[in-house]
Amino acid sequence: MLCISLEKFLFWKKKQLSKGGDQASFAVLLDCIGGISNRDLYLVKINPEKNLLLKKNLEFLESVWDDHLLKSCPIQYLCGITFWRDLKLNVTNKVLIPRPETELIVDIVFNIFRNKSEKLYFAELGTGSGAIGIALALAYPFSDGVATDIDQDALEIASKNYINSSQQSNLKFYCGNWWSPLESFKGKLDLAISNPPYIPRDTYEKLPKEVKNFEPKIALLGGDDGLKHIREIILQAPLFLKEKGWLILENHFDQSEKVKELLIKSKFTSIEIVKDLSGIGRFTIGRYK
Ligand SMILES: C[S@@+](CC[C@H](N)C(=O)[O-])C[C@H]1O[C@@H](n2cnc3c(N)ncnc32)[C@H](O)[C@@H]1O
């Protein structure tokens, strides 16, 4: 640990932020590599000694920050860590960095299944870093969850994240195309959740370079109209959900009405479009009959 005065640290911090980048990314760098959280910083400010302890020296932290600014590489990949809800997750460029707006999907589940002691059977399709599946398995300790992904590397990261976040053993990981690894769960699921790749091809081509050059294409591209994977998930969902089981999907900002139509065609009821914090119809949910 390196001891440094608050004054020197704040001067250095101001200089780094003046080069570019945003406060939130800088906070991730300080927390994950420097070992200083926002809370630690606050506590140092009100402490008369005004010294703080860093895990790495300022030169090293600065080199990572410069790398981030120069290459537009997301700071989470450079640090190997991201924060999502109350989880600290490992991430590499094999998995999408879970987004803040996706955090709401867990609250949607909380609103539907209010009893946390309930024994739920749930599946998360396309788990990536494992964020959603892990949050649900922790919140519903008596549930049995499965999390799938087509990418074995992603699943390895997700299962490592689960082991790091939990003493529990109620989440299993399976590799394969959407529902295909879940044959033994046919007709048994109370709930299936997915944040599938939903970006239309022409939008994908124009994504900012910090996304397109670093995040996995397989996690983003949803075919020509963005709905390729959503269609496939909805079509097969009735085989896997219990009667009255729920399907909760995240979609692109302008896809909710189309996703609603697809759900209606597959005989879903209680269909609802749920807005994210920016007022965008980000989630479409329904019950199978
Ligand atoms: C948008 S990311 C979501 C990751 C994570 N659930 C989250 O919300 O941050 C979509 C995930 O679906 C996976 N995926 C893509 N195609 C798939 C397929 N055909 N079958 C299963 N998973 C797939 C990707 O590997 C990726 O991890």
The ligand as an SDF file (V2000), in Angstrom:
LIG
                    3D

 27 29  0  0  0  0  0  0  0  0999 V2000
  -26.6480   -8.5540  -25.0030 C   0  0  0  0  0  0  0  0  0  0  0  0
  -25.6230   -9.8370  -24.3630 S   0  0  0  0  0  0  0  0  0  0  0  0
  -26.3070   -9.9770  -22.7430 C   0  0  0  0  0  0  0  0  0  0  0  0
  -25.3400  -10.4470  -21.7120 C   0  0  0  0  0  0  0  0  0  0  0  0
  -25.8830  -10.3430  -20.2690 C   0  0  0  0  0  0  0  0  0  0  0  0
  -27.0770  -11.1340  -20.0850 N   0  0  0  0  0  0  0  0  0  0  0  0
  -26.1760   -8.9000  -19.9140 C   0  0  0  0  0  0  0  0  0  0  0  0
  -27.3610   -8.5320  -19.8220 O   0  0  0  0  0  0  0  0  0  0  0  0
  -25.2240   -8.1210  -19.7420 O   0  0  0  0  0  0  0  0  0  0  0  0
  -26.2590  -11.2580  -25.2050 C   0  0  0  0  0  0  0  0  0  0  0  0
  -25.6330  -12.5930  -24.8280 C   0  0  0  0  0  0  0  0  0  0  0  0
  -26.2670  -13.6000  -25.6310 O   0  0  0  0  0  0  0  0  0  0  0  0
  -25.2960  -14.5470  -26.0500 C   0  0  0  0  0  0  0  0  0  0  0  0
  -25.7800  -15.1680  -27.2940 N   0  0  0  0  0  0  0  0  0  0  0  0
  -25.6920  -14.6880  -28.5640 C   0  0  0  0  0  0  0  0  0  0  0  0
  -26.2430  -15.5590  -29.4230 N   0  0  0  0  0  0  0  0  0  0  0  0
  -26.7070  -16.6030  -28.6850 C   0  0  0  0  0  0  0  0  0  0  0  0
  -27.3930  -17.8110  -29.0200 C   0  0  0  0  0  0  0  0  0  0  0  0
  -27.7010  -18.1130  -30.2740 N   0  0  0  0  0  0  0  0  0  0  0  0
  -27.7050  -18.6480  -28.0060 N   0  0  0  0  0  0  0  0  0  0  0  0
  -27.3860  -18.3500  -26.7200 C   0  0  0  0  0  0  0  0  0  0  0  0
  -26.7330  -17.2230  -26.3400 N   0  0  0  0  0  0  0  0  0  0  0  0
  -26.4020  -16.3590  -27.3160 C   0  0  0  0  0  0  0  0  0  0  0  0
  -24.0350  -13.7280  -26.2380 C   0  0  0  0  0  0  0  0  0  0  0  0
  -22.8810  -14.5320  -26.1940 O   0  0  0  0  0  0  0  0  0  0  0  0
  -24.1410  -12.7160  -25.1010 C   0  0  0  0  0  0  0  0  0  0  0  0
  -23.4830  -13.1680  -23.9540 O   0  0  0  0  0  0  0  0  0  0  0  0
  1  2  1  0
  2  3  1  0
  2 10  1  0
  3  4  1  0
  4  5  1  0
  5  6  1  0
  5  7  1  0
  7  8  2  0
  7  9  1  0
 10 11  1  0
 11 12  1  0
 11 26  1  0
 12 13  1  0
 13 14  1  0
 13 24  1  0
 14 15  1  0
 14 23  1  0
 15 16  2  0
 16 17  1  0
 17 18  1  0
 17 23  2  0
 18 19  1  0
 18 20  2  0
 20 21  1  0
 21 22  2  0
 22 23  1  0
 24 25  1  0
 24 26  1  0
 26 27  1  0
M  CHG  2   2   1   9  -1
M  END
$$$$
